[in-house]
Amino acid sequence: MLGLTLKLPVWQAPMAGVSTPELTAAASNAGVLGSIGAGYLSGEKTEEFIRRVKQLTTADFAVNLFVPEEAEASAQQVQAARQLLAPYHKELKAEEEGGSLSFGSSAFHEQLAVVLQERVRVCSFTFGLPPQRALEQLKERGIITVGTATTVEEAVACEQAGVDAVVAQGCEAGGHRGSFQPPESMIGLMALLPQVVQEVSIPVIAAGGIMNGQGIAAALCLGASAAQLGTAFLVTEESGAHPLHKEAILAADEKEAVLTKAFSGKTARGISNHFIQDMQGHEEVFLPYPLQNTLTQSMRKQAGKQNNKEYMSLWSGQGTRLSKKQTADELVASLLEETDAALLAANRSVQNMKGTSR
Amino acid sequence: MLGLTLKLPVWQAPMAGVSTPELTAAASNAGVLGSIGAGYLSGEKTEEFIRRVKQLTTADFAVNLFVPEEAEASAQQVQAARQLLAPYHKELKAEEEGGSLSFGSSAFHEQLAVVLQERVRVCSFTFGLPPQRALEQLKERGIITVGTATTVEEAVACEQAGVDAVVAQGCEAGGHRGSFQPPESMIGLMALLPQVVQEVSIPVIAAGGIMNGQGIAAALCLGASAAQLGTAFLVTEESGAHPLHKEAILAADEKEAVLTKAFSGKTARGISNHFIQDMQGHEEVFLPYPLQNTLTQSMRKQAGKQNNKEYMSLWSGQGTRLSKKQTADELVASLLEETDAALLAANRSVQNMKGTSR
């Protein structure tokens, strides 16, 4: 699909913040598409990251960029949001984010310039449609472009914008929702995926709750060209997620992966902790994304340093009970075996029925 | 599975209120397991229903019962809930439900007696665990018992109670959520199903958003023993759903199938309409299930008579765009073809990759 040569139609989900060159390279070397979650990186850091991955693998990989969003908040709103966070800053001895919370699109354009310069094989986008000029530049260099959609309409908008493929993100997915057309909807992948496949003609990559070969096989049956796995890779050795983040997922049941806007102002799924629970009922005080994200940055950073998982963002999809402590290589080896086995078993059960039915 | 002889591992979902003997029999005659949604029927009506199905088919079918729930509301709460509905009663010239809103468990015990007497092949339960004595009686007569779960814990509780199989209901599902252990969780089927399969040893039936053979194949890959389809059967000719209900689903996009407690006091998914929209923000006035259900009964009934879909409960899962106007027989014929084709295509894409990968 898309001219990529993989052993299995699987993409390691880009996970801004926990992405490491080692994870991307391990995934690509194992025969799936490794990804870099460049979302929160400067242009310079993005370049360093890509070059490090290239030292570790000669295989294809992808870079994911966040389409910049405008957000505004009045001085009073910022003050209220700061006040809500003040007790946590005090407890963790975290410094308040000083000065302006404004967020420009300069990082995006720097990242894009690096992707073009480095001729990365695949460039995917989250949180909206990339500027038309960006798509043109990527296409001129033969870079495969990918959008992200949480509804059929968003997928159609991605196709119309001209991307080569689209990720259909079900409500099971961990981390931020890729929604960009209000109202935000929570469509389960089992319903979303076949409807997206029906309504667009570009390849569809299935994301949300897929943790093993059974899930990959299911996604392929529903018409996906590939399956994208985040949480399963997040808990591997090569991932840069905080050890307590990995442990929290490995120990969680599926109900603990809840939705919250408390960390960033944008809906995201992660393991429930004190901060998420405390912030319930305060939704109207949160600043819009990305302002709230900037505001909680030092709290999250300090919590990580202090090994306090109650104030970290423990992003996770709903497939927690299927998570396994292993290397990325071991994960991919299992995926290869399980996918074949799942398709074989499903086919056998259908054929057996035909044999025994009246 | 479970000794049932079917052409395809598919169960027609029991749909209380829209269930007809013709639909149950058509499904069973076509080679899948037809079901009766007996939820709101008296013992006598349940008996009539079962006998009519037996006239129409010699194949196996299932009866679904609602495990009775206790609910209390003060006179003031009832008064407030009535007031909220008063404008709709007036507009539709619907009579207020008079007298007591209390709901006993006598209907359940009558239904159960009929299922035992008629030796229906399968008896499934929704909204909780059936009384131990009921399970014993059913088992004594060789009747297959089935529970309904929306989380892994609920599925484990079903297994421990002694049922023979469990339906795993993903958040995509239409109609009422089968949840019975708070807090209510919304787990997508792609994540829920493989986790339930991992944690219980009884057969698991997948429900939620499955509309076609691709979905059935996906469910089987995820370890389900069968797939249960509701919405796909609801829009068939033989279903007793109001014509406007069917049309609403056939015309809806996936985002329009929303969650509401307005009709019954219990979370259910249906096509958004004026009543659902009007009731947003009034959740705390709704009576607990089943009292709210009784309270809105005449409104729904009158709306149906007056062909006014804005005040009917238009239950639907999230797979709306895959719904097709056809007979149950045509639906099952498609399912048979599509399931094989989906497994074949998925297998081919995996094998092709192996051929072309480095």
Interface residues (C-beta under 8 A of the other chain):
Chain A: T5 L6 K7 L8 P9 G31 A59 T151 V152 E153 G170 C171 E172 P183 S185 M186 I187 G188 L189 M190 A191 L192 P194 Q195 Q198 E199 G208 G209 I210 M211 N212 Q214 G215 A217 A218 A219 L220 C221 L222 G223 S225 D253 E254 K255 G317 Q318 G319 T320 R321 L322 T339 D340 A342 L343 L344 A345 A346 N347 S349 V350 M353 K354 T356 S357 R358
Chain B: T5 L6 K7 L8 P9 G31 A59 T151 V152 E153 G170 C171 E172 P183 S185 M186 I187 G188 L189 M190 A191 L192 P194 Q195 Q198 E199 G208 G209 I210 M211 N212 Q214 G215 A217 A218 A219 L220 C221 L222 G223 S225 D253 E254 K255 G317 Q318 G319 T320 R321 L322 T339 D340 A342 L343 L344 A345 A346 N347 S349 V350 M353 K354 T356 S357 R358
